[in-house]
Amino acid sequence: MESKTAWIEQEIAQLKAQGLFTQIRTLQSPQGAWLNVDGRRVLNLSSNNYLGLANDSRLIDAARQAMDRYGIGPAAVRSIAGTMELHVELERRLAAFKGVEAAITFQSGFNANLATLPALVGKGDVIFSDELNHASIIDGARLSRAEIVRYAHADPDDLRRKIASTPTSGRRLIVTDGVFSMDGDIAPLPELYAVAEEHNILLMVDDAHGEGVLGKGGRGIVDHFGLHGKVDIEVGTMSKAFGVVGGVVAGKQVIVDWLRQRGRPFLFSSAMTVPDVAACLAAVDVLEASTELVDRLWRNADFFKREMKSLGFNTGQTQTPIVPVMLGEAPLAQRFSRRLFEEGVFAMAIGYPTVPQGKARIRVMNSASHSQSDLEQALAAFEKVGKELGVLE
């Protein structure tokens, strides 16, 4: 009799043969421009730690002080006995930071999408979703049981066509990533807002990679485009530029009130822990006090993108500090990543199913914590490996 897990073994063997099996590396140091990874000291180009806050002493001190006062875990869901004054303060501060009526926090950005989509639409309703939206949007949409209509990536005209050809008597929702995490391009939010207004449809943007990156002092994509009060739902995360963990939904008071009643991760999963909330509050303090880190992030990103293009690399359509180094096939991307690691640069290969087949890449994540010499060292490694593997002439 065949083993009950034989099919898994076969699938894993196939992944390895196709160069799609992910080898997960282990960090032995705090996050930063340099890491100890699998016993080696390497330059870090893989983390979402845009502003270098993941190991910032101000956040660490805030977390330590909060634990001394409140303990560690809330030990309950928010709706029963898990809402602490820290949670309320963080939500108030995030709403003010974003310039919206209200905000609600969740345990992660993924959970924020799983909470929001099923709470706003259901069976008989329609979600119009960008074809490259993040997996958390896709999963939240599936959980909602609404009809999912995908429109061409960042294409408002195709969205209009899809709306016109999808009659419904139910509720409708347009949802898009703000910054697309694999390509680094930005959603055409003003045009999407115009479509939403034409058809009286709720508009939702997941700004996970825009929080702390776009807009004045990192206030996000809505601030970047000057659309305050016009986007109904902003979803974000504190696990990237904020350097901690947690999700947030910001927008109209009535929507936030509704999520407190019907957001299932809010109702059925324990609240964010004390140190996490306190560290997130400290991150808001940092961002409100100065634009220095955001400005440095963009200087680094602009320099790295310019130099990579001059070397001859294809960096796609990026408009942000995310730099996809397009290589095509997954085995090549994995070989490229391994060689970079041997040269002291930690930059992970990304392949199917995270990106479409044939569009494998190295995804470089710039940060404010990188120095000019760090980036020059990375460029030298990319040039050496690129020539060695035939990517550059």
Helices and strands as residue ranges (DSSP letters): H 6-17, E 34-37, E 40-44, G 53-55, H 57-70, I 78-82, H 85-98, E 102-106, H 109-120, E 126-130, H 135-144, E 147-151, H 156-164, E 172-177, H 189-199, E 202-206, G 216-218, H 221-225, E 233-237, E 247-251, H 253-262, H 264-268, H 274-289, H 292-311, E 322-328, H 330-342, E 345-346, E 349-350, E 360-365, H 372-388
